[in-house]
């Protein structure tokens, strides 16, 4: 198994839309293993809604989906978010399909079958722009998170964070103002699901509160946790 690497500065957020669950799981797990924050959606209609309503650094999109044609999804994503970076991942390897997607605004096109190494290399190439210094810090609700040093500051100076503490706080701050369920946090931070009833998220939230103060992370009863956007 290839060793996981550190995420690029800015901890890029990626949305994967593919109705083939085997490919969806393979891609999302592989990207998470390389340090990226990944949301995976099998329904193209839901994927389109998510891409339009949520900010992502990159969208990876399949073309052959029965519920909605991937080209239509691509067009509508870019109509709503013209600057959105999209990589098409498709079994259609003919030049006409590639040209059509690139002309619509896709930044890259990778034909199936593919290797994870090639996909990760192309993802890194698309995401180099987030290494700019201005994107190396997240701020929300009086909190600052240094994505390079992996330190948090709640107003009393920088506090070093352990790996999972950092990834958990990054997810909450990247989605500031929105409640994140424990299931989504488990998937994004740990890369797999614990058994129902696991309290690992609660344990790490408690650790962060001890380091940053009890008000740093809000509990939304019955739903999950959030960091205020203000």
DRENZA-287641 format. One record per residue: residue number from 1; residue in one letter; x, z, y of N, C-alpha, C, O in turn. Coordinates in nm, 2 decimals. Layout:
N
NUM|A|X|Z|Y|X|Z|Y|X|Z|Y|X|Z|Y
...
REM end
This chain:
230
1|X|0.08|0.00|-0.12|0.00|0.00|0.00|0.09|0.00|0.12|0.18|0.08|0.13
2|X|0.06|-0.08|0.22|0.14|-0.09|0.34|0.11|0.03|0.43|0.00|0.08|0.44
3|X|0.22|0.09|0.48|0.21|0.21|0.56|0.14|0.18|0.69|0.15|0.07|0.75
4|X|0.05|0.27|0.74|-0.02|0.25|0.86|0.08|0.26|0.98|0.18|0.34|0.97
5|X|0.05|0.19|1.08|0.13|0.19|1.20|0.06|0.26|1.31|-0.06|0.28|1.31
6|X|0.13|0.30|1.42|0.07|0.36|1.53|-0.01|0.26|1.61|0.02|0.14|1.61
7|X|-0.12|0.31|1.67|-0.20|0.21|1.75|-0.13|0.17|1.87|-0.04|0.24|1.92
8|X|-0.16|0.05|1.93|-0.11|0.01|2.05|-0.16|0.10|2.16|-0.26|0.17|2.15
9|X|-0.08|0.10|2.27|-0.12|0.19|2.38|-0.26|0.15|2.43|-0.29|0.03|2.44
10|X|-0.34|0.25|2.45|-0.48|0.23|2.49|-0.58|0.24|2.37|-0.70|0.24|2.39
11|X|-0.53|0.25|2.25|-0.61|0.27|2.13|-0.73|0.17|2.13|-0.84|0.22|2.15
12|X|-0.70|0.05|2.10|-0.80|-0.06|2.11|-0.92|-0.03|2.03|-0.91|0.02|1.92
13|X|-1.04|-0.07|2.08|-1.17|-0.06|2.01|-1.21|-0.20|1.97|-1.21|-0.29|2.04
14|X|-1.24|-0.21|1.84|-1.27|-0.34|1.78|-1.41|-0.33|1.71|-1.44|-0.23|1.64
15|X|-1.49|-0.44|1.73|-1.61|-0.45|1.66|-1.60|-0.57|1.56|-1.56|-0.68|1.60
16|X|-1.64|-0.54|1.44|-1.63|-0.64|1.33|-1.78|-0.67|1.29|-1.85|-0.58|1.25
17|X|-1.81|-0.80|1.30|-1.95|-0.84|1.26|-1.94|-0.94|1.14|-1.88|-1.05|1.16
18|X|-1.98|-0.90|1.03|-1.98|-0.99|0.91|-2.08|-0.94|0.81|-2.08|-0.82|0.77
19|X|-2.17|-1.03|0.76|-2.27|-0.99|0.67|-2.23|-0.97|0.53|-2.30|-0.92|0.45
20|X|-2.11|-1.01|0.50|-2.05|-0.99|0.36|-1.98|-0.86|0.36|-1.88|-0.84|0.41
21|X|-2.05|-0.76|0.29|-2.00|-0.62|0.29|-1.86|-0.61|0.24|-1.78|-0.52|0.29
22|X|-1.82|-0.68|0.14|-1.69|-0.67|0.09|-1.58|-0.71|0.19|-1.48|-0.63|0.21
23|X|-1.60|-0.81|0.27|-1.51|-0.85|0.37|-1.52|-0.75|0.49|-1.42|-0.71|0.54
24|X|-1.64|-0.71|0.52|-1.66|-0.61|0.63|-1.58|-0.49|0.60|-1.51|-0.43|0.69
25|X|-1.59|-0.43|0.48|-1.52|-0.31|0.45|-1.37|-0.33|0.44|-1.29|-0.25|0.49
26|X|-1.33|-0.44|0.39|-1.18|-0.47|0.38|-1.12|-0.48|0.52|-1.01|-0.42|0.54
27|X|-1.18|-0.55|0.61|-1.13|-0.57|0.74|-1.13|-0.44|0.82|-1.03|-0.40|0.88
28|X|-1.25|-0.37|0.82|-1.26|-0.25|0.89|-1.16|-0.14|0.84|-1.10|-0.07|0.92
29|X|-1.15|-0.12|0.71|-1.06|-0.02|0.66|-0.91|-0.06|0.69|-0.83|0.02|0.73
30|X|-0.88|-0.19|0.68|-0.74|-0.23|0.71|-0.71|-0.21|0.85|-0.59|-0.17|0.88
31|X|-0.80|-0.24|0.94|-0.77|-0.22|1.09|-0.76|-0.07|1.12|-0.67|-0.03|1.20
32|X|-0.84|0.01|1.06|-0.83|0.15|1.08|-0.70|0.21|1.03|-0.64|0.30|1.10
33|X|-0.66|0.16|0.92|-0.53|0.20|0.87|-0.41|0.17|0.96|-0.31|0.23|0.95
34|X|-0.43|0.07|1.04|-0.33|0.03|1.14|-0.35|0.10|1.28|-0.29|0.06|1.38
35|X|-0.44|0.19|1.28|-0.46|0.28|1.40|-0.56|0.23|1.50|-0.57|0.29|1.61
36|X|-0.65|0.14|1.47|-0.75|0.09|1.56|-0.88|0.16|1.54|-0.91|0.21|1.43
37|X|-0.96|0.18|1.65|-1.09|0.23|1.64|-1.19|0.12|1.61|-1.20|0.03|1.69
38|X|-1.26|0.13|1.50|-1.33|0.01|1.45|-1.48|0.05|1.42|-1.51|0.15|1.36
39|X|-1.57|-0.03|1.48|-1.71|-0.03|1.44|-1.74|-0.15|1.36|-1.70|-0.26|1.39
40|X|-1.81|-0.13|1.25|-1.84|-0.24|1.16|-1.99|-0.26|1.14|-2.07|-0.17|1.12
41|X|-2.04|-0.39|1.16|-2.19|-0.42|1.16|-2.21|-0.54|1.07|-2.15|-0.64|1.09
42|X|-2.30|-0.52|0.98|-2.33|-0.63|0.88|-2.44|-0.72|0.93|-2.45|-0.84|0.89
43|X|-2.53|-0.67|1.02|-2.64|-0.75|1.07|-2.60|-0.82|1.20|-2.57|-0.75|1.29
44|X|-2.60|-0.95|1.20|-2.56|-1.02|1.32|-2.64|-0.99|1.44|-2.59|-0.99|1.56
45|X|-2.77|-0.97|1.43|-2.86|-0.93|1.54|-2.82|-0.80|1.60|-2.81|-0.79|1.72
46|X|-2.79|-0.70|1.51|-2.75|-0.57|1.55|-2.61|-0.59|1.61|-2.57|-0.52|1.71
47|X|-2.52|-0.67|1.55|-2.39|-0.69|1.60|-2.39|-0.75|1.74|-2.31|-0.71|1.83
48|X|-2.48|-0.84|1.77|-2.49|-0.90|1.90|-2.53|-0.79|2.00|-2.47|-0.78|2.11
49|X|-2.63|-0.72|1.97|-2.68|-0.61|2.05|-2.56|-0.51|2.09|-2.55|-0.47|2.20
50|X|-2.49|-0.47|1.98|-2.38|-0.38|2.00|-2.27|-0.44|2.09|-2.22|-0.37|2.18
51|X|-2.24|-0.57|2.07|-2.13|-0.63|2.15|-2.17|-0.64|2.29|-2.08|-0.64|2.38
52|X|-2.30|-0.66|2.32|-2.34|-0.68|2.46|-2.36|-0.55|2.53|-2.34|-0.54|2.65
53|X|-2.39|-0.44|2.46|-2.42|-0.31|2.52|-2.30|-0.22|2.52|-2.31|-0.12|2.59
54|X|-2.20|-0.25|2.45|-2.08|-0.16|2.43|-1.96|-0.23|2.46|-1.94|-0.35|2.42
55|X|-1.87|-0.17|2.54|-1.74|-0.23|2.57|-1.64|-0.23|2.45|-1.61|-0.12|2.40
56|X|-1.59|-0.34|2.41|-1.49|-0.35|2.31|-1.37|-0.43|2.36|-1.38|-0.52|2.44
57|X|-1.25|-0.39|2.31|-1.13|-0.47|2.34|-1.13|-0.61|2.27|-1.08|-0.70|2.32
58|X|-1.19|-0.60|2.15|-1.19|-0.72|2.07|-1.31|-0.72|1.98|-1.35|-0.62|1.92
59|X|-1.37|-0.84|1.96|-1.48|-0.86|1.86|-1.43|-0.96|1.75|-1.38|-1.07|1.79
60|X|-1.44|-0.92|1.63|-1.41|-1.01|1.52|-1.54|-1.06|1.45|-1.62|-0.97|1.41
61|X|-1.56|-1.19|1.45|-1.70|-1.24|1.42|-1.69|-1.34|1.31|-1.61|-1.44|1.31
62|X|-1.78|-1.33|1.21|-1.80|-1.43|1.11|-1.90|-1.53|1.16|-1.98|-1.51|1.25
63|X|-1.90|-1.65|1.10|-1.99|-1.76|1.14|-2.11|-1.78|1.05|-2.22|-1.80|1.10
64|X|-2.09|-1.77|0.92|-2.19|-1.80|0.83|-2.27|-1.68|0.79|-2.24|-1.61|0.70
65|X|-2.38|-1.65|0.87|-2.46|-1.54|0.85|-2.61|-1.59|0.85|-2.65|-1.65|0.95
66|X|-2.69|-1.55|0.75|-2.82|-1.61|0.74|-2.92|-1.56|0.85|-3.01|-1.64|0.89
67|X|-2.90|-1.44|0.90|-3.00|-1.39|0.99|-2.99|-1.46|1.13|-3.09|-1.48|1.20
68|X|-2.87|-1.49|1.17|-2.84|-1.56|1.30|-2.71|-1.63|1.29|-2.61|-1.57|1.24
69|X|-2.70|-1.75|1.33|-2.58|-1.83|1.32|-2.47|-1.77|1.41|-2.50|-1.73|1.52
70|X|-2.35|-1.76|1.35|-2.24|-1.70|1.42|-2.20|-1.77|1.55|-2.16|-1.70|1.65
71|X|-2.22|-1.90|1.56|-2.19|-1.97|1.68|-2.29|-1.93|1.79|-2.24|-1.91|1.91
72|X|-2.41|-1.91|1.76|-2.51|-1.86|1.85|-2.48|-1.72|1.90|-2.49|-1.68|2.02
73|X|-2.43|-1.63|1.80|-2.39|-1.50|1.84|-2.27|-1.50|1.94|-2.27|-1.43|2.04
74|X|-2.17|-1.59|1.91|-2.06|-1.61|1.99|-2.10|-1.65|2.13|-2.05|-1.59|2.23
75|X|-2.18|-1.75|2.14|-2.23|-1.80|2.27|-2.30|-1.69|2.35|-2.27|-1.68|2.47
76|X|-2.38|-1.61|2.29|-2.46|-1.51|2.36|-2.37|-1.39|2.40|-2.40|-1.33|2.50
77|X|-2.27|-1.36|2.32|-2.18|-1.25|2.36|-2.11|-1.29|2.48|-2.10|-1.22|2.58
78|X|-2.06|-1.42|2.49|-1.98|-1.46|2.60|-2.06|-1.49|2.72|-2.01|-1.49|2.84
79|X|-2.19|-1.52|2.70|-2.28|-1.53|2.82|-2.30|-1.40|2.89|-2.30|-1.39|3.01
80|X|-2.31|-1.29|2.81|-2.33|-1.16|2.86|-2.20|-1.10|2.91|-2.19|-1.02|3.01
81|X|-2.09|-1.13|2.84|-1.96|-1.07|2.87|-1.85|-1.18|2.87|-1.78|-1.20|2.77
82|X|-1.84|-1.26|2.98|-1.75|-1.37|2.98|-1.61|-1.34|2.95|-1.53|-1.43|2.90
83|X|-1.56|-1.22|2.98|-1.42|-1.18|2.96|-1.40|-1.12|2.82|-1.28|-1.09|2.79
84|X|-1.50|-1.12|2.73|-1.48|-1.05|2.60|-1.39|-1.14|2.51|-1.40|-1.26|2.50
85|X|-1.29|-1.07|2.45|-1.20|-1.13|2.36|-1.27|-1.14|2.22|-1.31|-1.04|2.17
86|X|-1.28|-1.26|2.16|-1.34|-1.28|2.03|-1.25|-1.36|1.94|-1.19|-1.46|1.98
87|X|-1.23|-1.31|1.82|-1.16|-1.38|1.71|-1.26|-1.41|1.61|-1.33|-1.33|1.55
88|X|-1.27|-1.54|1.57|-1.37|-1.59|1.47|-1.30|-1.58|1.34|-1.18|-1.62|1.32
89|X|-1.37|-1.53|1.24|-1.32|-1.51|1.10|-1.42|-1.58|1.01|-1.53|-1.52|0.99
90|X|-1.39|-1.70|0.96|-1.49|-1.77|0.89|-1.44|-1.85|0.77|-1.32|-1.89|0.76
91|X|-1.53|-1.88|0.67|-1.50|-1.96|0.56|-1.50|-2.11|0.60|-1.45|-2.19|0.52
92|X|-1.55|-2.14|0.72|-1.54|-2.28|0.77|-1.40|-2.30|0.82|-1.37|-2.25|0.93
93|X|-1.33|-2.39|0.75|-1.19|-2.41|0.80|-1.17|-2.55|0.85|-1.06|-2.59|0.88
94|X|-1.28|-2.63|0.87|-1.27|-2.76|0.92|-1.24|-2.76|1.07|-1.28|-2.67|1.15
95|X|-1.16|-2.87|1.12|-1.12|-2.87|1.26|-1.24|-2.87|1.36|-1.23|-2.81|1.46
96|X|-1.35|-2.93|1.32|-1.47|-2.94|1.41|-1.52|-2.80|1.44|-1.56|-2.77|1.55
97|X|-1.53|-2.71|1.34|-1.58|-2.58|1.36|-1.48|-2.50|1.45|-1.53|-2.42|1.53
98|X|-1.35|-2.52|1.42|-1.25|-2.45|1.50|-1.26|-2.49|1.65|-1.27|-2.40|1.74
99|X|-1.27|-2.62|1.67|-1.27|-2.67|1.81|-1.40|-2.62|1.88|-1.39|-2.58|2.00
100|X|-1.51|-2.62|1.81|-1.64|-2.58|1.87|-1.63|-2.44|1.92|-1.67|-2.41|2.03
101|X|-1.58|-2.35|1.83|-1.57|-2.21|1.87|-1.47|-2.19|1.98|-1.49|-2.11|2.07
102|X|-1.35|-2.25|1.98|-1.25|-2.24|2.08|-1.31|-2.29|2.22|-1.28|-2.23|2.32
103|X|-1.38|-2.40|2.21|-1.44|-2.45|2.34|-1.55|-2.36|2.39|-1.57|-2.36|2.51
104|X|-1.62|-2.29|2.31|-1.72|-2.19|2.35|-1.65|-2.07|2.42|-1.72|-2.00|2.49
105|X|-1.52|-2.05|2.39|-1.46|-1.93|2.45|-1.39|-1.84|2.35|-1.33|-1.74|2.40
106|X|-1.40|-1.86|2.22|-1.33|-1.77|2.13|-1.18|-1.79|2.15|-1.13|-1.90|2.18
107|X|-1.10|-1.68|2.14|-0.96|-1.68|2.17|-0.88|-1.72|2.04|-0.76|-1.76|2.06
108|X|-0.93|-1.70|1.93|-0.86|-1.74|1.80|-0.96|-1.76|1.69|-1.08|-1.73|1.70
109|X|-0.91|-1.83|1.59|-0.99|-1.87|1.47|-0.91|-1.86|1.35|-0.81|-1.92|1.34
110|X|-0.95|-1.77|1.26|-0.88|-1.75|1.13|-0.97|-1.78|1.01|-1.08|-1.73|1.00
111|X|-0.93|-1.88|0.93|-1.01|-1.92|0.82|-1.00|-1.83|0.70|-0.89|-1.78|0.67
112|X|-1.11|-1.81|0.62|-1.10|-1.73|0.50|-1.06|-1.83|0.39|-1.10|-1.95|0.40
113|X|-0.99|-1.79|0.28|-0.94|-1.65|0.27|-0.82|-1.63|0.36|-0.75|-1.72|0.40
114|X|-0.79|-1.50|0.39|-0.68|-1.47|0.48|-0.61|-1.34|0.43|-0.66|-1.27|0.34
115|X|-0.49|-1.32|0.48|-0.42|-1.20|0.45|-0.44|-1.09|0.56|-0.46|-1.13|0.67
116|X|-0.45|-0.97|0.52|-0.46|-0.86|0.62|-0.35|-0.86|0.72|-0.37|-0.84|0.84
117|X|-0.23|-0.89|0.67|-0.11|-0.90|0.76|-0.13|-1.00|0.87|-0.09|-0.98|0.98
118|X|-0.18|-1.12|0.83|-0.20|-1.22|0.93|-0.31|-1.18|1.03|-0.30|-1.21|1.15
119|X|-0.42|-1.12|0.98|-0.52|-1.08|1.07|-0.47|-0.98|1.17|-0.50|-0.98|1.29
120|X|-0.40|-0.88|1.12|-0.34|-0.77|1.21|-0.25|-0.83|1.31|-0.25|-0.79|1.43
121|X|-0.17|-0.93|1.27|-0.08|-0.99|1.36|-0.15|-1.06|1.48|-0.11|-1.06|1.59
122|X|-0.26|-1.13|1.44|-0.34|-1.20|1.54|-0.42|-1.10|1.63|-0.43|-1.12|1.75
123|X|-0.46|-0.99|1.57|-0.53|-0.89|1.65|-0.43|-0.83|1.75|-0.46|-0.82|1.87
124|X|-0.31|-0.80|1.71|-0.21|-0.75|1.80|-0.18|-0.85|1.91|-0.16|-0.81|2.03
125|X|-0.17|-0.98|1.88|-0.15|-1.08|1.98|-0.26|-1.08|2.09|-0.23|-1.10|2.21
126|X|-0.38|-1.06|2.04|-0.49|-1.06|2.14|-0.50|-0.94|2.22|-0.55|-0.94|2.34
127|X|-0.44|-0.83|2.17|-0.46|-0.70|2.24|-0.33|-0.65|2.32|-0.33|-0.54|2.37
128|X|-0.23|-0.74|2.33|-0.11|-0.70|2.40|-0.14|-0.66|2.55|-0.07|-0.58|2.61
129|X|-0.25|-0.72|2.60|-0.28|-0.69|2.74|-0.31|-0.54|2.76|-0.30|-0.49|2.88
130|X|-0.36|-0.47|2.66|-0.39|-0.33|2.68|-0.27|-0.24|2.69|-0.29|-0.12|2.70
131|X|-0.15|-0.29|2.68|-0.03|-0.21|2.69|0.00|-0.19|2.84|0.10|-0.13|2.87
132|X|-0.08|-0.25|2.93|-0.05|-0.23|3.07|-0.06|-0.08|3.11|-0.14|-0.01|3.05
133|X|0.03|-0.04|3.20|0.03|0.11|3.23|-0.10|0.16|3.27|-0.13|0.28|3.24
134|X|-0.18|0.09|3.35|-0.30|0.14|3.40|-0.40|0.17|3.29|-0.50|0.24|3.32
135|X|-0.38|0.13|3.17|-0.47|0.15|3.06|-0.42|0.25|2.96|-0.47|0.27|2.85
136|X|-0.32|0.33|3.00|-0.26|0.42|2.91|-0.31|0.56|2.92|-0.27|0.65|2.85
137|X|-0.42|0.58|3.01|-0.48|0.71|3.03|-0.63|0.70|3.03|-0.68|0.61|3.09
138|X|-0.70|0.79|2.96|-0.84|0.79|2.96|-0.88|0.92|3.05|-0.82|1.02|3.04
139|X|-0.98|0.90|3.13|-1.03|1.01|3.21|-1.18|1.03|3.20|-1.25|0.93|3.20
140|X|-1.23|1.15|3.19|-1.37|1.18|3.18|-1.40|1.32|3.20|-1.33|1.41|3.14
141|X|-1.49|1.36|3.29|-1.54|1.49|3.30|-1.43|1.60|3.32|-1.43|1.70|3.26
142|X|-1.33|1.56|3.41|-1.22|1.65|3.44|-1.11|1.65|3.33|-1.01|1.73|3.35
143|X|-1.12|1.57|3.23|-1.02|1.56|3.12|-0.94|1.44|3.14|-0.99|1.34|3.19
144|X|-0.81|1.45|3.11|-0.72|1.33|3.11|-0.66|1.33|2.97|-0.61|1.43|2.92
145|X|-0.65|1.21|2.91|-0.59|1.20|2.78|-0.48|1.09|2.79|-0.51|0.97|2.82
146|X|-0.36|1.13|2.77|-0.24|1.04|2.78|-0.23|0.97|2.64|-0.20|1.04|2.54
147|X|-0.26|0.84|2.64|-0.26|0.77|2.51|-0.12|0.74|2.45|-0.11|0.70|2.34
148|X|-0.02|0.75|2.53|0.12|0.73|2.49|0.18|0.86|2.44|0.23|0.87|2.33
149|X|0.17|0.96|2.52|0.23|1.09|2.49|0.14|1.17|2.40|0.18|1.27|2.33
150|X|0.01|1.13|2.39|-0.08|1.21|2.30|-0.10|1.35|2.35|-0.09|1.44|2.27
151|X|-0.12|1.36|2.48|-0.14|1.49|2.54|-0.27|1.49|2.62|-0.31|1.39|2.68
152|X|-0.34|1.60|2.62|-0.46|1.62|2.70|-0.44|1.72|2.81|-0.37|1.81|2.80
153|X|-0.51|1.70|2.92|-0.50|1.79|3.04|-0.64|1.81|3.09|-0.71|1.72|3.13
154|X|-0.68|1.94|3.08|-0.81|1.98|3.13|-0.80|2.05|3.27|-0.90|2.11|3.31
155|X|-0.68|2.03|3.33|-0.66|2.09|3.46|-0.56|2.20|3.47|-0.52|2.25|3.58
156|X|-0.51|2.24|3.35|-0.41|2.34|3.35|-0.27|2.29|3.30|-0.19|2.37|3.26
157|X|-0.26|2.17|3.30|-0.13|2.11|3.25|-0.15|2.04|3.11|-0.25|2.07|3.04
158|X|-0.06|1.95|3.08|-0.07|1.88|2.95|-0.06|1.97|2.83|0.02|2.06|2.82
159|X|-0.14|1.94|2.73|-0.14|2.01|2.60|-0.12|1.91|2.49|-0.20|1.82|2.47
160|X|-0.01|1.93|2.41|0.01|1.84|2.29|-0.10|1.85|2.19|-0.16|1.96|2.17
161|X|-0.14|1.74|2.13|-0.24|1.73|2.03|-0.19|1.68|1.90|-0.10|1.60|1.89
162|X|-0.24|1.74|1.79|-0.21|1.69|1.66|-0.28|1.56|1.64|-0.37|1.52|1.72
163|X|-0.24|1.48|1.54|-0.29|1.34|1.52|-0.44|1.33|1.52|-0.50|1.26|1.59
164|X|-0.51|1.41|1.43|-0.65|1.40|1.42|-0.72|1.46|1.55|-0.83|1.41|1.58
165|X|-0.66|1.56|1.61|-0.72|1.61|1.73|-0.72|1.50|1.84|-0.82|1.48|1.91
166|X|-0.61|1.43|1.85|-0.59|1.32|1.95|-0.70|1.21|1.92|-0.77|1.17|2.01
167|X|-0.70|1.17|1.79|-0.80|1.06|1.76|-0.94|1.10|1.78|-1.02|1.01|1.83
168|X|-0.98|1.22|1.75|-1.11|1.27|1.77|-1.14|1.27|1.92|-1.25|1.22|1.96
169|X|-1.06|1.33|2.00|-1.08|1.33|2.15|-1.08|1.19|2.21|-1.16|1.17|2.30
170|X|-1.00|1.11|2.16|-1.00|0.97|2.21|-1.13|0.90|2.19|-1.18|0.83|2.28
171|X|-1.19|0.92|2.07|-1.32|0.86|2.04|-1.42|0.91|2.13|-1.51|0.83|2.18
172|X|-1.42|1.04|2.15|-1.53|1.10|2.24|-1.51|1.06|2.38|-1.61|1.03|2.45
173|X|-1.39|1.05|2.43|-1.36|1.01|2.57|-1.39|0.86|2.59|-1.43|0.82|2.70
174|X|-1.35|0.78|2.49|-1.38|0.63|2.50|-1.53|0.60|2.51|-1.57|0.50|2.56
175|X|-1.61|0.70|2.46|-1.75|0.68|2.46|-1.82|0.79|2.55|-1.93|0.84|2.52
176|X|-1.75|0.83|2.65|-1.79|0.93|2.74|-1.94|0.91|2.79|-1.97|0.79|2.83
177|X|-2.02|1.01|2.79|-2.16|1.00|2.83|-2.25|0.96|2.72|-2.37|0.96|2.73
178|X|-2.19|0.93|2.60|-2.27|0.89|2.48|-2.25|1.00|2.37|-2.13|1.04|2.35
179|X|-2.35|1.03|2.30|-2.34|1.12|2.19|-2.29|1.05|2.06|-2.34|0.94|2.03
180|X|-2.19|1.10|2.00|-2.13|1.04|1.88|-2.17|1.13|1.76|-2.14|1.25|1.76
181|X|-2.23|1.07|1.66|-2.27|1.14|1.54|-2.14|1.19|1.46|-2.04|1.13|1.47
182|X|-2.16|1.29|1.38|-2.05|1.33|1.29|-2.01|1.22|1.20|-1.89|1.20|1.17
183|X|-2.11|1.14|1.15|-2.08|1.04|1.05|-1.99|0.93|1.12|-1.89|0.88|1.05
184|X|-2.02|0.89|1.24|-1.94|0.79|1.31|-1.80|0.84|1.34|-1.70|0.77|1.33
185|X|-1.79|0.97|1.38|-1.66|1.03|1.40|-1.57|1.04|1.27|-1.45|1.01|1.28
186|X|-1.64|1.07|1.16|-1.57|1.07|1.04|-1.51|0.93|1.00|-1.40|0.92|0.96
187|X|-1.60|0.83|1.02|-1.56|0.70|0.99|-1.44|0.65|1.08|-1.35|0.59|1.03
188|X|-1.45|0.68|1.21|-1.36|0.62|1.30|-1.23|0.70|1.30|-1.12|0.64|1.31
189|X|-1.23|0.83|1.28|-1.11|0.91|1.29|-1.04|0.93|1.15|-0.92|0.92|1.14
190|X|-1.12|0.95|1.05|-1.06|0.98|0.92|-1.06|0.85|0.83|-0.98|0.85|0.73
191|X|-1.14|0.75|0.87|-1.13|0.63|0.80|-1.21|0.62|0.67|-1.21|0.52|0.60
192|X|-1.28|0.73|0.63|-1.37|0.73|0.51|-1.46|0.85|0.53|-1.45|0.93|0.62
193|X|-1.57|0.85|0.45|-1.67|0.95|0.46|-1.65|1.07|0.37|-1.62|1.05|0.25
194|X|-1.66|1.19|0.43|-1.66|1.31|0.35|-1.80|1.33|0.29|-1.89|1.26|0.32
195|X|-1.81|1.42|0.19|-1.94|1.44|0.13|-2.03|1.50|0.23|-1.99|1.57|0.33
196|X|-2.16|1.48|0.21|-2.26|1.53|0.31|-2.24|1.68|0.32|-2.23|1.76|0.22
197|X|-2.25|1.73|0.44|-2.23|1.87|0.47|-2.09|1.91|0.51|-2.07|2.03|0.54
198|X|-2.00|1.82|0.50|-1.86|1.86|0.54|-1.86|1.90|0.68|-1.92|1.84|0.77
199|X|-1.77|2.00|0.71|-1.77|2.06|0.85|-1.63|2.02|0.92|-1.59|2.09|1.01
200|X|-1.56|1.92|0.87|-1.43|1.89|0.92|-1.44|1.85|1.07|-1.35|1.89|1.15
201|X|-1.54|1.78|1.11|-1.55|1.75|1.26|-1.57|1.87|1.34|-1.51|1.89|1.44
202|X|-1.66|1.96|1.29|-1.68|2.09|1.36|-1.55|2.17|1.37|-1.52|2.23|1.48
203|X|-1.47|2.17|1.27|-1.34|2.24|1.27|-1.25|2.18|1.38|-1.19|2.26|1.45
204|X|-1.24|2.05|1.39|-1.15|1.99|1.48|-1.20|2.00|1.62|-1.12|2.01|1.72
205|X|-1.33|2.00|1.64|-1.39|2.02|1.77|-1.36|2.16|1.82|-1.32|2.18|1.94
206|X|-1.37|2.26|1.73|-1.33|2.40|1.76|-1.19|2.41|1.81|-1.15|2.48|1.90
207|X|-1.10|2.34|1.74|-0.96|2.34|1.77|-0.94|2.28|1.91|-0.86|2.34|1.99
208|X|-1.00|2.17|1.94|-0.99|2.11|2.08|-1.04|2.20|2.18|-0.99|2.21|2.29
209|X|-1.15|2.27|2.16|-1.21|2.37|2.25|-1.12|2.48|2.28|-1.11|2.53|2.39
210|X|-1.05|2.53|2.18|-0.95|2.64|2.20|-0.84|2.59|2.29|-0.78|2.67|2.36
211|X|-0.80|2.47|2.27|-0.69|2.42|2.35|-0.73|2.38|2.49|-0.65|2.39|2.59
212|X|-0.85|2.32|2.51|-0.89|2.26|2.64|-1.00|2.34|2.71|-1.04|2.30|2.82
213|X|-1.06|2.44|2.64|-1.17|2.51|2.70|-1.30|2.48|2.63|-1.32|2.37|2.58
214|X|-1.40|2.58|2.63|-1.52|2.56|2.56|-1.61|2.45|2.62|-1.70|2.40|2.55
215|X|-1.59|2.41|2.74|-1.68|2.32|2.81|-1.63|2.17|2.79|-1.70|2.08|2.83
216|X|-1.51|2.16|2.72|-1.45|2.02|2.71|-1.54|1.93|2.63|-1.55|1.81|2.67
217|X|-1.60|1.98|2.53|-1.68|1.90|2.44|-1.82|1.96|2.42|-1.83|2.08|2.39
218|X|-1.92|1.88|2.45|-2.06|1.93|2.44|-2.12|1.91|2.30|-2.10|1.80|2.25
219|X|-2.19|2.01|2.25|-2.27|1.99|2.13|-2.41|1.94|2.16|-2.48|2.00|2.24
220|X|-2.45|1.83|2.10|-2.59|1.78|2.11|-2.66|1.82|1.98|-2.63|1.75|1.88
221|X|-2.74|1.92|1.98|-2.79|1.97|1.86|-2.87|1.87|1.78|-2.95|1.80|1.83
222|X|-2.83|1.86|1.65|-2.90|1.76|1.56|-2.85|1.62|1.57|-2.89|1.53|1.50
223|X|-2.76|1.59|1.67|-2.71|1.46|1.69|-2.56|1.44|1.68|-2.51|1.34|1.62
224|X|-2.48|1.53|1.74|-2.34|1.52|1.73|-2.27|1.58|1.85|-2.31|1.69|1.89
225|X|-2.17|1.52|1.90|-2.09|1.57|2.01|-2.07|1.46|2.12|-2.08|1.34|2.09
226|X|-2.04|1.51|2.24|-2.01|1.41|2.35|-1.93|1.48|2.45|-1.92|1.60|2.47
227|X|-1.86|1.39|2.53|-1.79|1.43|2.65|-1.86|1.37|2.77|-1.89|1.25|2.76
228|X|-1.89|1.45|2.87|-1.96|1.39|2.98|-1.88|1.29|3.05|-1.76|1.29|3.06
229|X|-1.95|1.19|3.11|-1.88|1.08|3.18|-1.83|1.11|3.32|-1.74|1.05|3.37
230|X|-1.90|1.22|3.38|-1.87|1.25|3.52|-1.73|1.31|3.54|-1.70|1.34|3.65
REM end
